[in-house]
Amino acid sequence: MYRKVCIELLQELFDALPKKDRDILGKFYGVFGFEKTSLKEIGMYHMMKESAVEKAKERAVTKLKKAIRVAGCRSGGMFIV
């Protein structure tokens, strides 16, 4: 039950990210209905260099981690933040 709640919370927090952040994270990790995609392909789609996509991905991960901390869904080893 706890896992389901945290996954639902993660989906909600993911959905609250800006569209570009959702697209980059979703495609890179292949989650929430996105097909796993390489940095190169993501960069081509967004007209960005791979290095810029990597930096954008890291910023988006940081935003998501911060949102998870604020939401308080960390115990039980569900998320590494």
mmCIF file of the N, C-alpha and C atoms, coordinates in Angstrom:
data_MODEL
# 
_entry.id   MODEL 
# 
loop_
_atom_site.group_PDB 
_atom_site.id 
_atom_site.type_symbol 
_atom_site.label_atom_id 
_atom_site.label_alt_id 
_atom_site.label_comp_id 
_atom_site.label_asym_id 
_atom_site.label_entity_id 
_atom_site.label_seq_id 
_atom_site.pdbx_PDB_ins_code 
_atom_site.Cartn_x 
_atom_site.Cartn_y 
_atom_site.Cartn_z 
_atom_site.occupancy 
_atom_site.B_iso_or_equiv 
_atom_site.pdbx_formal_charge 
_atom_site.auth_seq_id 
_atom_site.auth_comp_id 
_atom_site.auth_asym_id 
_atom_site.auth_atom_id 
_atom_site.pdbx_PDB_model_num 
ATOM 1   N N  . MET A 1 1  ? 0.824  -1.194 0.000   1.00 0.00 ? 1  MET A N  1 
ATOM 2   C CA . MET A 1 1  ? 0.000  0.000  0.000   1.00 0.00 ? 1  MET A CA 1 
ATOM 3   C C  . MET A 1 1  ? 0.866  1.256  0.000   1.00 0.00 ? 1  MET A C  1 
ATOM 4   N N  . TYR A 1 2  ? 1.885  1.287  0.858   1.00 0.00 ? 2  TYR A N  1 
ATOM 5   C CA . TYR A 1 2  ? 2.768  2.453  0.942   1.00 0.00 ? 2  TYR A CA 1 
ATOM 6   C C  . TYR A 1 2  ? 3.451  2.702  -0.391  1.00 0.00 ? 2  TYR A C  1 
ATOM 7   N N  . ARG A 1 3  ? 3.897  1.626  -1.035  1.00 0.00 ? 3  ARG A N  1 
ATOM 8   C CA . ARG A 1 3  ? 4.570  1.753  -2.326  1.00 0.00 ? 3  ARG A CA 1 
ATOM 9   C C  . ARG A 1 3  ? 3.639  2.380  -3.362  1.00 0.00 ? 3  ARG A C  1 
ATOM 10  N N  . LYS A 1 4  ? 2.388  1.933  -3.381  1.00 0.00 ? 4  LYS A N  1 
ATOM 11  C CA . LYS A 1 4  ? 1.415  2.459  -4.331  1.00 0.00 ? 4  LYS A CA 1 
ATOM 12  C C  . LYS A 1 4  ? 1.188  3.949  -4.092  1.00 0.00 ? 4  LYS A C  1 
ATOM 13  N N  . VAL A 1 5  ? 1.079  4.346  -2.842  1.00 0.00 ? 5  VAL A N  1 
ATOM 14  C CA . VAL A 1 5  ? 0.876  5.753  -2.498  1.00 0.00 ? 5  VAL A CA 1 
ATOM 15  C C  . VAL A 1 5  ? 2.064  6.581  -2.966  1.00 0.00 ? 5  VAL A C  1 
ATOM 16  N N  . CYS A 1 6  ? 3.290  6.081  -2.735  1.00 0.00 ? 6  CYS A N  1 
ATOM 17  C CA . CYS A 1 6  ? 4.485  6.821  -3.136  1.00 0.00 ? 6  CYS A CA 1 
ATOM 18  C C  . CYS A 1 6  ? 4.606  6.900  -4.657  1.00 0.00 ? 6  CYS A C  1 
ATOM 19  N N  . ILE A 1 7  ? 4.253  5.852  -5.353  1.00 0.00 ? 7  ILE A N  1 
ATOM 20  C CA . ILE A 1 7  ? 4.307  5.878  -6.822  1.00 0.00 ? 7  ILE A CA 1 
ATOM 21  C C  . ILE A 1 7  ? 3.282  6.880  -7.349  1.00 0.00 ? 7  ILE A C  1 
ATOM 22  N N  . GLU A 1 8  ? 2.102  6.885  -6.759  1.00 0.00 ? 8  GLU A N  1 
ATOM 23  C CA . GLU A 1 8  ? 1.086  7.851  -7.170  1.00 0.00 ? 8  GLU A CA 1 
ATOM 24  C C  . GLU A 1 8  ? 1.543  9.270  -6.877  1.00 0.00 ? 8  GLU A C  1 
ATOM 25  N N  . LEU A 1 9  ? 2.191  9.474  -5.727  1.00 0.00 ? 9  LEU A N  1 
ATOM 26  C CA . LEU A 1 9  ? 2.720  10.789 -5.377  1.00 0.00 ? 9  LEU A CA 1 
ATOM 27  C C  . LEU A 1 9  ? 3.826  11.187 -6.359  1.00 0.00 ? 9  LEU A C  1 
ATOM 28  N N  . LEU A 1 10 ? 4.696  10.252 -6.682  1.00 0.00 ? 10 LEU A N  1 
ATOM 29  C CA . LEU A 1 10 ? 5.765  10.528 -7.639  1.00 0.00 ? 10 LEU A CA 1 
ATOM 30  C C  . LEU A 1 10 ? 5.181  10.932 -8.990  1.00 0.00 ? 10 LEU A C  1 
ATOM 31  N N  . GLN A 1 11 ? 4.143  10.239 -9.434  1.00 0.00 ? 11 GLN A N  1 
ATOM 32  C CA . GLN A 1 11 ? 3.482  10.587 -10.696 1.00 0.00 ? 11 GLN A CA 1 
ATOM 33  C C  . GLN A 1 11 ? 2.914  12.003 -10.625 1.00 0.00 ? 11 GLN A C  1 
ATOM 34  N N  . GLU A 1 12 ? 2.295  12.326 -9.516  1.00 0.00 ? 12 GLU A N  1 
ATOM 35  C CA . GLU A 1 12 ? 1.718  13.658 -9.348  1.00 0.00 ? 12 GLU A CA 1 
ATOM 36  C C  . GLU A 1 12 ? 2.799  14.735 -9.366  1.00 0.00 ? 12 GLU A C  1 
ATOM 37  N N  . LEU A 1 13 ? 3.906  14.487 -8.676  1.00 0.00 ? 13 LEU A N  1 
ATOM 38  C CA . LEU A 1 13 ? 5.012  15.448 -8.649  1.00 0.00 ? 13 LEU A CA 1 
ATOM 39  C C  . LEU A 1 13 ? 5.672  15.561 -10.019 1.00 0.00 ? 13 LEU A C  1 
ATOM 40  N N  . PHE A 1 14 ? 5.805  14.436 -10.698 1.00 0.00 ? 14 PHE A N  1 
ATOM 41  C CA . PHE A 1 14 ? 6.354  14.409 -12.061 1.00 0.00 ? 14 PHE A CA 1 
ATOM 42  C C  . PHE A 1 14 ? 5.460  15.234 -12.986 1.00 0.00 ? 14 PHE A C  1 
ATOM 43  N N  . ASP A 1 15 ? 4.157  15.054 -12.884 1.00 0.00 ? 15 ASP A N  1 
ATOM 44  C CA . ASP A 1 15 ? 3.208  15.782 -13.725 1.00 0.00 ? 15 ASP A CA 1 
ATOM 45  C C  . ASP A 1 15 ? 3.232  17.287 -13.455 1.00 0.00 ? 15 ASP A C  1 
ATOM 46  N N  . ALA A 1 16 ? 3.664  17.674 -12.267 1.00 0.00 ? 16 ALA A N  1 
ATOM 47  C CA . ALA A 1 16 ? 3.724  19.095 -11.913 1.00 0.00 ? 16 ALA A CA 1 
ATOM 48  C C  . ALA A 1 16 ? 4.969  19.788 -12.474 1.00 0.00 ? 16 ALA A C  1 
ATOM 49  N N  . LEU A 1 17 ? 5.941  19.011 -12.952 1.00 0.00 ? 17 LEU A N  1 
ATOM 50  C CA . LEU A 1 17 ? 7.137  19.594 -13.551 1.00 0.00 ? 17 LEU A CA 1 
ATOM 51  C C  . LEU A 1 17 ? 6.772  20.292 -14.855 1.00 0.00 ? 17 LEU A C  1 
ATOM 52  N N  . PRO A 1 18 ? 7.581  21.269 -15.272 1.00 0.00 ? 18 PRO A N  1 
ATOM 53  C CA . PRO A 1 18 ? 7.361  21.872 -16.591 1.00 0.00 ? 18 PRO A CA 1 
ATOM 54  C C  . PRO A 1 18 ? 7.413  20.799 -17.687 1.00 0.00 ? 18 PRO A C  1 
ATOM 55  N N  . LYS A 1 19 ? 6.701  21.049 -18.778 1.00 0.00 ? 19 LYS A N  1 
ATOM 56  C CA . LYS A 1 19 ? 6.575  20.071 -19.863 1.00 0.00 ? 19 LYS A CA 1 
ATOM 57  C C  . LYS A 1 19 ? 7.930  19.578 -20.364 1.00 0.00 ? 19 LYS A C  1 
ATOM 58  N N  . LYS A 1 20 ? 8.866  20.475 -20.579 1.00 0.00 ? 20 LYS A N  1 
ATOM 59  C CA . LYS A 1 20 ? 10.179 20.092 -21.102 1.00 0.00 ? 20 LYS A CA 1 
ATOM 60  C C  . LYS A 1 20 ? 10.903 19.162 -20.112 1.00 0.00 ? 20 LYS A C  1 
ATOM 61  N N  . ASP A 1 21 ? 10.824 19.479 -18.826 1.00 0.00 ? 21 ASP A N  1 
ATOM 62  C CA . ASP A 1 21 ? 11.440 18.629 -17.801 1.00 0.00 ? 21 ASP A CA 1 
ATOM 63  C C  . ASP A 1 21 ? 10.808 17.240 -17.800 1.00 0.00 ? 21 ASP A C  1 
ATOM 64  N N  . ARG A 1 22 ? 9.473  17.197 -17.879 1.00 0.00 ? 22 ARG A N  1 
ATOM 65  C CA . ARG A 1 22 ? 8.776  15.900 -17.931 1.00 0.00 ? 22 ARG A CA 1 
ATOM 66  C C  . ARG A 1 22 ? 9.218  15.103 -19.146 1.00 0.00 ? 22 ARG A C  1 
ATOM 67  N N  . ASP A 1 23 ? 9.304  15.762 -20.270 1.00 0.00 ? 23 ASP A N  1 
ATOM 68  C CA . ASP A 1 23 ? 9.687  15.090 -21.504 1.00 0.00 ? 23 ASP A CA 1 
ATOM 69  C C  . ASP A 1 23 ? 11.101 14.525 -21.401 1.00 0.00 ? 23 ASP A C  1 
ATOM 70  N N  . ILE A 1 24 ? 12.031 15.328 -20.913 1.00 0.00 ? 24 ILE A N  1 
ATOM 71  C CA . ILE A 1 24 ? 13.426 14.875 -20.809 1.00 0.00 ? 24 ILE A CA 1 
ATOM 72  C C  . ILE A 1 24 ? 13.543 13.718 -19.824 1.00 0.00 ? 24 ILE A C  1 
ATOM 73  N N  . LEU A 1 25 ? 12.991 13.870 -18.625 1.00 0.00 ? 25 LEU A N  1 
ATOM 74  C CA . LEU A 1 25 ? 13.086 12.788 -17.626 1.00 0.00 ? 25 LEU A CA 1 
ATOM 75  C C  . LEU A 1 25 ? 12.328 11.550 -18.076 1.00 0.00 ? 25 LEU A C  1 
ATOM 76  N N  . GLY A 1 26 ? 11.118 11.759 -18.567 1.00 0.00 ? 26 GLY A N  1 
ATOM 77  C CA . GLY A 1 26 ? 10.306 10.625 -18.994 1.00 0.00 ? 26 GLY A CA 1 
ATOM 78  C C  . GLY A 1 26 ? 10.978 9.822  -20.089 1.00 0.00 ? 26 GLY A C  1 
ATOM 79  N N  . LYS A 1 27 ? 11.529 10.504 -21.072 1.00 0.00 ? 27 LYS A N  1 
ATOM 80  C CA . LYS A 1 27 ? 12.192 9.802  -22.175 1.00 0.00 ? 27 LYS A CA 1 
ATOM 81  C C  . LYS A 1 27 ? 13.516 9.185  -21.738 1.00 0.00 ? 27 LYS A C  1 
ATOM 82  N N  . PHE A 1 28 ? 14.292 9.904  -20.934 1.00 0.00 ? 28 PHE A N  1 
ATOM 83  C CA . PHE A 1 28 ? 15.592 9.370  -20.525 1.00 0.00 ? 28 PHE A CA 1 
ATOM 84  C C  . PHE A 1 28 ? 15.435 8.097  -19.692 1.00 0.00 ? 28 PHE A C  1 
ATOM 85  N N  . TYR A 1 29 ? 14.499 8.128  -18.732 1.00 0.00 ? 29 TYR A N  1 
ATOM 86  C CA . TYR A 1 29 ? 14.313 6.978  -17.844 1.00 0.00 ? 29 TYR A CA 1 
ATOM 87  C C  . TYR A 1 29 ? 13.269 5.979  -18.351 1.00 0.00 ? 29 TYR A C  1 
ATOM 88  N N  . GLY A 1 30 ? 12.501 6.364  -19.364 1.00 0.00 ? 30 GLY A N  1 
ATOM 89  C CA . GLY A 1 30 ? 11.481 5.466  -19.894 1.00 0.00 ? 30 GLY A CA 1 
ATOM 90  C C  . GLY A 1 30 ? 10.366 5.194  -18.895 1.00 0.00 ? 30 GLY A C  1 
ATOM 91  N N  . VAL A 1 31 ? 9.860  6.270  -18.281 1.00 0.00 ? 31 VAL A N  1 
ATOM 92  C CA . VAL A 1 31 ? 8.825  6.131  -17.250 1.00 0.00 ? 31 VAL A CA 1 
ATOM 93  C C  . VAL A 1 31 ? 7.557  6.889  -17.628 1.00 0.00 ? 31 VAL A C  1 
ATOM 94  N N  . PHE A 1 32 ? 6.475  6.538  -16.946 1.00 0.00 ? 32 PHE A N  1 
ATOM 95  C CA . PHE A 1 32 ? 5.192  7.229  -17.060 1.00 0.00 ? 32 PHE A CA 1 
ATOM 96  C C  . PHE A 1 32 ? 4.736  7.382  -18.508 1.00 0.00 ? 32 PHE A C  1 
ATOM 97  N N  . GLY A 1 33 ? 4.834  6.298  -19.246 1.00 0.00 ? 33 GLY A N  1 
ATOM 98  C CA . GLY A 1 33 ? 4.316  6.264  -20.607 1.00 0.00 ? 33 GLY A CA 1 
ATOM 99  C C  . GLY A 1 33 ? 5.284  6.717  -21.686 1.00 0.00 ? 33 GLY A C  1 
ATOM 100 N N  . PHE A 1 34 ? 6.484  7.120  -21.293 1.00 0.00 ? 34 PHE A N  1 
ATOM 101 C CA . PHE A 1 34 ? 7.487  7.528  -22.261 1.00 0.00 ? 34 PHE A CA 1 
ATOM 102 C C  . PHE A 1 34 ? 8.357  6.342  -22.641 1.00 0.00 ? 34 PHE A C  1 
ATOM 103 N N  . GLU A 1 35 ? 8.777  6.308  -23.888 1.00 0.00 ? 35 GLU A N  1 
ATOM 104 C CA . GLU A 1 35 ? 9.705  5.278  -24.340 1.00 0.00 ? 35 GLU A CA 1 
ATOM 105 C C  . GLU A 1 35 ? 11.127 5.724  -24.011 1.00 0.00 ? 35 GLU A C  1 
ATOM 106 N N  . LYS A 1 36 ? 11.934 4.800  -23.493 1.00 0.00 ? 36 LYS A N  1 
ATOM 107 C CA . LYS A 1 36 ? 13.321 5.122  -23.156 1.00 0.00 ? 36 LYS A CA 1 
ATOM 108 C C  . LYS A 1 36 ? 14.048 5.590  -24.411 1.00 0.00 ? 36 LYS A C  1 
ATOM 109 N N  . THR A 1 37 ? 14.730 6.735  -24.292 1.00 0.00 ? 37 THR A N  1 
ATOM 110 C CA . THR A 1 37 ? 15.359 7.387  -25.423 1.00 0.00 ? 37 THR A CA 1 
ATOM 111 C C  . THR A 1 37 ? 16.743 7.874  -25.025 1.00 0.00 ? 37 THR A C  1 
ATOM 112 N N  . SER A 1 38 ? 17.661 7.883  -25.964 1.00 0.00 ? 38 SER A N  1 
ATOM 113 C CA . SER A 1 38 ? 19.028 8.337  -25.680 1.00 0.00 ? 38 SER A CA 1 
ATOM 114 C C  . SER A 1 38 ? 19.085 9.859  -25.553 1.00 0.00 ? 38 SER A C  1 
ATOM 115 N N  . LEU A 1 39 ? 20.139 10.340 -24.897 1.00 0.00 ? 39 LEU A N  1 
ATOM 116 C CA . LEU A 1 39 ? 20.342 11.779 -24.779 1.00 0.00 ? 39 LEU A CA 1 
ATOM 117 C C  . LEU A 1 39 ? 20.434 12.428 -26.158 1.00 0.00 ? 39 LEU A C  1 
ATOM 118 N N  . LYS A 1 40 ? 21.078 11.731 -27.078 1.00 0.00 ? 40 LYS A N  1 
ATOM 119 C CA . LYS A 1 40 ? 21.235 12.265 -28.429 1.00 0.00 ? 40 LYS A CA 1 
ATOM 120 C C  . LYS A 1 40 ? 19.870 12.483 -29.085 1.00 0.00 ? 40 LYS A C  1 
ATOM 121 N N  . GLU A 1 41 ? 18.999 11.482 -28.980 1.00 0.00 ? 41 GLU A N  1 
ATOM 122 C CA . GLU A 1 41 ? 17.666 11.591 -29.585 1.00 0.00 ? 41 GLU A CA 1 
ATOM 123 C C  . GLU A 1 41 ? 16.827 12.676 -28.896 1.00 0.00 ? 41 GLU A C  1 
ATOM 124 N N  . ILE A 1 42 ? 16.932 12.754 -27.575 1.00 0.00 ? 42 ILE A N  1 
ATOM 125 C CA . ILE A 1 42 ? 16.212 13.802 -26.839 1.00 0.00 ? 42 ILE A CA 1 
ATOM 126 C C  . ILE A 1 42 ? 16.715 15.168 -27.293 1.00 0.00 ? 42 ILE A C  1 
ATOM 127 N N  . GLY A 1 43 ? 18.031 15.292 -27.434 1.00 0.00 ? 43 GLY A N  1 
ATOM 128 C CA . GLY A 1 43 ? 18.626 16.545 -27.894 1.00 0.00 ? 43 GLY A CA 1 
ATOM 129 C C  . GLY A 1 43 ? 18.152 16.932 -29.284 1.00 0.00 ? 43 GLY A C  1 
ATOM 130 N N  . MET A 1 44 ? 18.050 15.957 -30.167 1.00 0.00 ? 44 MET A N  1 
ATOM 131 C CA . MET A 1 44 ? 17.567 16.236 -31.520 1.00 0.00 ? 44 MET A CA 1 
ATOM 132 C C  . MET A 1 44 ? 16.124 16.746 -31.465 1.00 0.00 ? 44 MET A C  1 
ATOM 133 N N  . TYR A 1 45 ? 15.310 16.133 -30.641 1.00 0.00 ? 45 TYR A N  1 
ATOM 134 C CA . TYR A 1 45 ? 13.907 16.530 -30.520 1.00 0.00 ? 45 TYR A CA 1 
ATOM 135 C C  . TYR A 1 45 ? 13.783 17.965 -30.007 1.00 0.00 ? 45 TYR A C  1 
ATOM 136 N N  . HIS A 1 46 ? 14.592 18.314 -29.004 1.00 0.00 ? 46 HIS A N  1 
ATOM 137 C CA . HIS A 1 46 ? 14.520 19.641 -28.379 1.00 0.00 ? 46 HIS A CA 1 
ATOM 138 C C  . HIS A 1 46 ? 15.503 20.637 -28.993 1.00 0.00 ? 46 HIS A C  1 
ATOM 139 N N  . MET A 1 47 ? 16.229 20.206 -30.019 1.00 0.00 ? 47 MET A N  1 
ATOM 140 C CA . MET A 1 47 ? 17.251 21.040 -30.649 1.00 0.00 ? 47 MET A CA 1 
ATOM 141 C C  . MET A 1 47 ? 18.263 21.545 -29.616 1.00 0.00 ? 47 MET A C  1 
ATOM 142 N N  . MET A 1 48 ? 18.807 20.575 -28.870 1.00 0.00 ? 48 MET A N  1 
ATOM 143 C CA . MET A 1 48 ? 19.797 20.860 -27.828 1.00 0.00 ? 48 MET A CA 1 
ATOM 144 C C  . MET A 1 48 ? 20.975 19.923 -28.015 1.00 0.00 ? 48 MET A C  1 
ATOM 145 N N  . LYS A 1 49 ? 22.146 20.344 -27.563 1.00 0.00 ? 49 LYS A N  1 
ATOM 146 C CA . LYS A 1 49 ? 23.307 19.456 -27.546 1.00 0.00 ? 49 LYS A CA 1 
ATOM 147 C C  . LYS A 1 49 ? 23.106 18.430 -26.437 1.00 0.00 ? 49 LYS A C  1 
ATOM 148 N N  . GLU A 1 50 ? 23.766 17.277 -26.585 1.00 0.00 ? 50 GLU A N  1 
ATOM 149 C CA . GLU A 1 50 ? 23.653 16.233 -25.558 1.00 0.00 ? 50 GLU A CA 1 
ATOM 150 C C  . GLU A 1 50 ? 24.042 16.761 -24.190 1.00 0.00 ? 50 GLU A C  1 
ATOM 151 N N  . SER A 1 51 ? 25.102 17.567 -24.142 1.00 0.00 ? 51 SER A N  1 
ATOM 152 C CA . SER A 1 51 ? 25.553 18.101 -22.853 1.00 0.00 ? 51 SER A CA 1 
ATOM 153 C C  . SER A 1 51 ? 24.485 18.997 -22.227 1.00 0.00 ? 51 SER A C  1 
ATOM 154 N N  . ALA A 1 52 ? 23.759 19.743 -23.050 1.00 0.00 ? 52 ALA A N  1 
ATOM 155 C CA . ALA A 1 52 ? 22.690 20.602 -22.537 1.00 0.00 ? 52 ALA A CA 1 
ATOM 156 C C  . ALA A 1 52 ? 21.517 19.759 -22.034 1.00 0.00 ? 52 ALA A C  1 
ATOM 157 N N  . VAL A 1 53 ? 21.239 18.661 -22.726 1.00 0.00 ? 53 VAL A N  1 
ATOM 158 C CA . VAL A 1 53 ? 20.175 17.758 -22.280 1.00 0.00 ? 53 VAL A CA 1 
ATOM 159 C C  . VAL A 1 53 ? 20.559 17.142 -20.936 1.00 0.00 ? 53 VAL A C  1 
ATOM 160 N N  . GLU A 1 54 ? 21.809 16.728 -20.809 1.00 0.00 ? 54 GLU A N  1 
ATOM 161 C CA . GLU A 1 54 ? 22.290 16.148 -19.545 1.00 0.00 ? 54 GLU A CA 1 
ATOM 162 C C  . GLU A 1 54 ? 22.123 17.143 -18.400 1.00 0.00 ? 54 GLU A C  1 
ATOM 163 N N  . LYS A 1 55 ? 22.497 18.396 -18.622 1.00 0.00 ? 55 LYS A N  1 
ATOM 164 C CA . LYS A 1 55 ? 22.357 19.425 -17.587 1.00 0.00 ? 55 LYS A CA 1 
ATOM 165 C C  . LYS A 1 55 ? 20.884 19.666 -17.264 1.00 0.00 ? 55 LYS A C  1 
ATOM 166 N N  . ALA A 1 56 ? 20.047 19.721 -18.286 1.00 0.00 ? 56 ALA A N  1 
ATOM 167 C CA . ALA A 1 56 ? 18.611 19.913 -18.069 1.00 0.00 ? 56 ALA A CA 1 
ATOM 168 C C  . ALA A 1 56 ? 18.020 18.740 -17.296 1.00 0.00 ? 56 ALA A C  1 
ATOM 169 N N  . LYS A 1 57 ? 18.490 17.527 -17.609 1.00 0.00 ? 57 LYS A N  1 
ATOM 170 C CA . LYS A 1 57 ? 18.027 16.325 -16.895 1.00 0.00 ? 57 LYS A CA 1 
ATOM 171 C C  . LYS A 1 57 ? 18.404 16.413 -15.425 1.00 0.00 ? 57 LYS A C  1 
ATOM 172 N N  . GLU A 1 58 ? 19.650 16.802 -15.152 1.00 0.00 ? 58 GLU A N  1 
ATOM 173 C CA . GLU A 1 58 ? 20.094 16.907 -13.757 1.00 0.00 ? 58 GLU A CA 1 
ATOM 174 C C  . GLU A 1 58 ? 19.300 17.967 -12.994 1.00 0.00 ? 58 GLU A C  1 
ATOM 175 N N  . ARG A 1 59 ? 19.014 19.100 -13.646 1.00 0.00 ? 59 ARG A N  1 
ATOM 176 C CA . ARG A 1 59 ? 18.208 20.137 -12.995 1.00 0.00 ? 59 ARG A CA 1 
ATOM 177 C C  . ARG A 1 59 ? 16.801 19.621 -12.708 1.00 0.00 ? 59 ARG A C  1 
ATOM 178 N N  . ALA A 1 60 ? 16.225 18.891 -13.649 1.00 0.00 ? 60 ALA A N  1 
ATOM 179 C CA . ALA A 1 60 ? 14.875 18.345 -13.459 1.00 0.00 ? 60 ALA A CA 1 
ATOM 180 C C  . ALA A 1 60 ? 14.860 17.312 -12.334 1.00 0.00 ? 60 ALA A C  1 
ATOM 181 N N  . VAL A 1 61 ? 15.894 16.479 -12.260 1.00 0.00 ? 61 VAL A N  1 
ATOM 182 C CA . VAL A 1 61 ? 15.993 15.490 -11.173 1.00 0.00 ? 61 VAL A CA 1 
ATOM 183 C C  . VAL A 1 61 ? 16.078 16.214 -9.835  1.00 0.00 ? 61 VAL A C  1 
ATOM 184 N N  . THR A 1 62 ? 16.854 17.277 -9.784  1.00 0.00 ? 62 THR A N  1 
ATOM 185 C CA . THR A 1 62 ? 16.984 18.060 -8.551  1.00 0.00 ? 62 THR A CA 1 
ATOM 186 C C  . THR A 1 62 ? 15.633 18.641 -8.136  1.00 0.00 ? 62 THR A C  1 
ATOM 187 N N  . LYS A 1 63 ? 14.884 19.174 -9.101  1.00 0.00 ? 63 LYS A N  1 
ATOM 188 C CA . LYS A 1 63 ? 13.541 19.711 -8.812  1.00 0.00 ? 63 LYS A CA 1 
ATOM 189 C C  . LYS A 1 63 ? 12.639 18.616 -8.259  1.00 0.00 ? 63 LYS A C  1 
ATOM 190 N N  . LEU A 1 64 ? 12.693 17.442 -8.876  1.00 0.00 ? 64 LEU A N  1 
ATOM 191 C CA . LEU A 1 64 ? 11.838 16.335 -8.446  1.00 0.00 ? 64 LEU A CA 1 
ATOM 192 C C  . LEU A 1 64 ? 12.235 15.857 -7.050  1.00 0.00 ? 64 LEU A C  1 
ATOM 193 N N  . LYS A 1 65 ? 13.529 15.756 -6.791  1.00 0.00 ? 65 LYS A N  1 
ATOM 194 C CA . LYS A 1 65 ? 13.986 15.347 -5.457  1.00 0.00 ? 65 LYS A CA 1 
ATOM 195 C C  . LYS A 1 65 ? 13.521 16.333 -4.394  1.00 0.00 ? 65 LYS A C  1 
ATOM 196 N N  . LYS A 1 66 ? 13.615 17.629 -4.706  1.00 0.00 ? 66 LYS A N  1 
ATOM 197 C CA . LYS A 1 66 ? 13.179 18.650 -3.752  1.00 0.00 ? 66 LYS A CA 1 
ATOM 198 C C  . LYS A 1 66 ? 11.680 18.514 -3.480  1.00 0.00 ? 66 LYS A C  1 
ATOM 199 N N  . ALA A 1 67 ? 10.898 18.300 -4.526  1.00 0.00 ? 67 ALA A N  1 
ATOM 200 C CA . ALA A 1 67 ? 9.452  18.128 -4.362  1.00 0.00 ? 67 ALA A CA 1 
ATOM 201 C C  . ALA A 1 67 ? 9.140  16.894 -3.523  1.00 0.00 ? 67 ALA A C  1 
ATOM 202 N N  . ILE A 1 68 ? 9.915  15.822 -3.707  1.00 0.00 ? 68 ILE A N  1 
ATOM 203 C CA . ILE A 1 68 ? 9.714  14.595 -2.923  1.00 0.00 ? 68 ILE A CA 1 
ATOM 204 C C  . ILE A 1 68 ? 10.011 14.863 -1.459  1.00 0.00 ? 68 ILE A C  1 
ATOM 205 N N  . ARG A 1 69 ? 11.095 15.588 -1.180  1.00 0.00 ? 69 ARG A N  1 
ATOM 206 C CA . ARG A 1 69 ? 11.435 15.920 0.213   1.00 0.00 ? 69 ARG A CA 1 
ATOM 207 C C  . ARG A 1 69 ? 10.308 16.728 0.862   1.00 0.00 ? 69 ARG A C  1 
ATOM 208 N N  . VAL A 1 70 ? 9.807  17.715 0.137   1.00 0.00 ? 70 VAL A N  1 
ATOM 209 C CA . VAL A 1 70 ? 8.733  18.554 0.660   1.00 0.00 ? 70 VAL A CA 1 
ATOM 210 C C  . VAL A 1 70 ? 7.488  17.719 0.930   1.00 0.00 ? 70 VAL A C  1 
ATOM 211 N N  . ALA A 1 71 ? 7.200  16.783 0.039   1.00 0.00 ? 71 ALA A N  1 
ATOM 212 C CA . ALA A 1 71 ? 6.017  15.923 0.184   1.00 0.00 ? 71 ALA A CA 1 
ATOM 213 C C  . ALA A 1 71 ? 6.180  14.931 1.333   1.00 0.00 ? 71 ALA A C  1 
ATOM 214 N N  . GLY A 1 72 ? 7.424  14.629 1.708   1.00 0.00 ? 72 GLY A N  1 
ATOM 215 C CA . GLY A 1 72 ? 7.667  13.760 2.849   1.00 0.00 ? 72 GLY A CA 1 
ATOM 216 C C  . GLY A 1 72 ? 7.550  12.271 2.585   1.00 0.00 ? 72 GLY A C  1 
ATOM 217 N N  . CYS A 1 73 ? 7.636  11.850 1.352   1.00 0.00 ? 73 CYS A N  1 
ATOM 218 C CA . CYS A 1 73 ? 7.512  10.423 1.020   1.00 0.00 ? 73 CYS A CA 1 
ATOM 219 C C  . CYS A 1 73 ? 8.893  9.836  0.798   1.00 0.00 ? 73 CYS A C  1 
ATOM 220 N N  . ARG A 1 74 ? 9.678  9.686  1.879   1.00 0.00 ? 74 ARG A N  1 
ATOM 221 C CA . ARG A 1 74 ? 11.050 9.213  1.737   1.00 0.00 ? 74 ARG A CA 1 
ATOM 222 C C  . ARG A 1 74 ? 11.341 7.953  2.536   1.00 0.00 ? 74 ARG A C  1 
ATOM 223 N N  . SER A 1 75 ? 10.603 7.719  3.581   1.00 0.00 ? 75 SER A N  1 
ATOM 224 C CA . SER A 1 75 ? 10.935 6.589  4.440   1.00 0.00 ? 75 SER A CA 1 
ATOM 225 C C  . SER A 1 75 ? 10.672 5.263  3.746   1.00 0.00 ? 75 SER A C  1 
ATOM 226 N N  . GLY A 1 76 ? 11.274 4.253  4.231   1.00 0.00 ? 76 GLY A N  1 
ATOM 227 C CA . GLY A 1 76 ? 11.086 2.924  3.659   1.00 0.00 ? 76 GLY A CA 1 
ATOM 228 C C  . GLY A 1 76 ? 11.942 2.676  2.439   1.00 0.00 ? 76 GLY A C  1 
ATOM 229 N N  . GLY A 1 77 ? 12.860 3.594  2.139   1.00 0.00 ? 77 GLY A N  1 
ATOM 230 C CA . GLY A 1 77 ? 13.774 3.401  1.031   1.00 0.00 ? 77 GLY A CA 1 
ATOM 231 C C  . GLY A 1 77 ? 13.122 3.470  -0.344  1.00 0.00 ? 77 GLY A C  1 
ATOM 232 N N  . MET A 1 78 ? 11.952 4.089  -0.403  1.00 0.00 ? 78 MET A N  1 
ATOM 233 C CA . MET A 1 78 ? 11.240 4.150  -1.682  1.00 0.00 ? 78 MET A CA 1 
ATOM 234 C C  . MET A 1 78 ? 11.950 5.054  -2.683  1.00 0.00 ? 78 MET A C  1 
ATOM 235 N N  . PHE A 1 79 ? 12.467 6.181  -2.192  1.00 0.00 ? 79 PHE A N  1 
ATOM 236 C CA . PHE A 1 79 ? 13.133 7.122  -3.077  1.00 0.00 ? 79 PHE A CA 1 
ATOM 237 C C  . PHE A 1 79 ? 14.493 7.448  -2.491  1.00 0.00 ? 79 PHE A C  1 
ATOM 238 N N  . ILE A 1 80 ? 15.447 7.591  -3.354  1.00 0.00 ? 80 ILE A N  1 
ATOM 239 C CA . ILE A 1 80 ? 16.779 8.022  -2.930  1.00 0.00 ? 80 ILE A CA 1 
ATOM 240 C C  . ILE A 1 80 ? 16.864 9.510  -3.229  1.00 0.00 ? 80 ILE A C  1 
ATOM 241 N N  . VAL A 1 81 ? 16.879 10.309 -2.170  1.00 0.00 ? 81 VAL A N  1 
ATOM 242 C CA . VAL A 1 81 ? 16.905 11.755 -2.350  1.00 0.00 ? 81 VAL A CA 1 
ATOM 243 C C  . VAL A 1 81 ? 18.061 12.385 -1.618  1.00 0.00 ? 81 VAL A C  1 
# 
